[in-house]
Amino acid sequence: MNIMRKWWGSGGRMGSVGDCGDPVNSQAAQKHLALGLMHLKKLFSEYSYPTHPLSEPEKEDKLYNMLPLFCKVFGSSPTCDLQEKFADVLPFTQHVSKLMVTEIRRRASNQSTEAASCAIVRFLEIESCEESSNGWMLLSALNLLAAGPPTLIEVMTAASLPSTLVKCLYLFFDLPEDESPAANVADQADNNATEFSSSERRILLQKVFVQLMVRLCSHVAPAEELARKDDLTLLFSAITSWCPQHNALWRKSAAEVLMTLSRHGLSQPVVSYIHKHILEDSEVDNGLEHLFSLESLGIKKCEKELVSFDKEQIDRFREGISFDNGFYHVELPWYTDKIDSVPSNHFVSLKVLDRTVEYLGKKGLIDKYQEVF
């Protein structure tokens, strides 16, 4: 089934009201869009200059109420119309971008990677009614804005939107497998209001999400932000790290974003970053940086995830660390019942040692390394 055709056929893109061959209906549609634009300007003016101080939840509600109208007005308009017709599009873009970053961090804070990825996806996926899907409308509005002029991209970059979306993409590798198609059919039969199955919602999210990222990475500013915040390594890790088969579409998304970045975003700072942190750094260092960079979203390992076996191994590892005669000694945690059946990896270890020595030699750190070990 063509999911995008199904979405468009159901009136999913709210900018399609002017797609009519009848001149009378077309004129009525244009008049309707003009009234919508006037109302959008009025709502944003009231948001920017309220008659009384607004709380953060009130500000968010007002912004969410504007998103369907924005998508309706500009969903089928040329991107050059954004600044021409909506003079406040720059501050509007700033507020919408910050809201997306806030919502994602809110759902990722103090969660495991799997819990965070599930919470973010639930927020972003389309629901039975598009206009009531706050996360989906937020994503759709940003997708329209990202097709605009470079000034809008710079505003989105200043709000840390590109780096936040890259972290989301990396998190999506930990999404659990979706329920079976049979269960989806049963859910749809039980709830006639549900237009899309869960798998269709996921695919639709992936298409719009990657389109937004591709549009952002077609400019230099987002690429430099990813390098500056050390999030570019997450994209490279996404295309080289293992992921379950049901999340392979997100690996494909990462590859598409990287290809776009390689065509449009290779400024001198980005090239220098790739040479220094991607091509020269050891895989071990990169892997640790990938994990630690997720902490900027507030994601931390939950103690409840550690089963008794994990705790036993961690305790054994800590007890095995000692400092004797000026040297550290570490006892590695082995599976004692399986170690005898493991073949020797002498040559692999030797190759890793050669790479480590070469790396330390390039950095001039061999003497300092030997002082510790």
HELIX and SHEET records of a PDB file:
HELIX    1   1 ILE A    3  GLY A    9  1                                   7    
HELIX    2   2 SER A   16  GLY A   18  5                                   3    
HELIX    3   3 PRO A   23  SER A   48  1                                  26    
HELIX    4   4 GLU A   56  PHE A   74  1                                  19    
HELIX    5   5 ASP A   81  LYS A   85  1                                   5    
HELIX    6   6 VAL A   89  ALA A  108  1                                  20    
HELIX    7   7 THR A  113  LEU A  124  1                                  12    
HELIX    8   8 GLU A  130  SER A  132  5                                   3    
HELIX    9   9 ASN A  134  ALA A  146  1                                  13    
HELIX   10  10 PRO A  150  ALA A  158  1                                   9    
HELIX   11  11 LEU A  161  LEU A  171  1                                  11    
HELIX   12  12 PHE A  172  ASP A  174  5                                   3    
HELIX   13  13 PRO A  181  ASP A  190  1                                  10    
HELIX   14  14 SER A  198  LEU A  216  1                                  19    
HELIX   15  15 VAL A  220  ARG A  228  1                                   9    
HELIX   16  16 LEU A  232  THR A  240  1                                   9    
HELIX   17  17 GLN A  245  ASN A  247  5                                   3    
HELIX   18  18 ALA A  248  HIS A  264  1                                  17    
HELIX   19  19 GLN A  268  TYR A  273  1                                   6    
HELIX   20  20 ILE A  274  GLU A  280  3                                   7    
HELIX   21  21 GLU A  283  SER A  293  1                                  11    
HELIX   22  22 LEU A  294  LEU A  297  5                                   4    
HELIX   23  23 GLU A  303  GLU A  305  5                                   3    
HELIX   24  24 SER A  308  GLU A  319  1                                  12    
HELIX   25  25 ILE A  339  SER A  341  5                                   3    
HELIX   26  26 HIS A  346  LYS A  363  1                                  18    
HELIX   27  27 ILE A  366  VAL A  372  1                                   7    
SHEET    1   A 2 ILE A 321  ASP A 324  0                                        
SHEET    2   A 2 PHE A 327  VAL A 330 -1                                        
END                                                                             
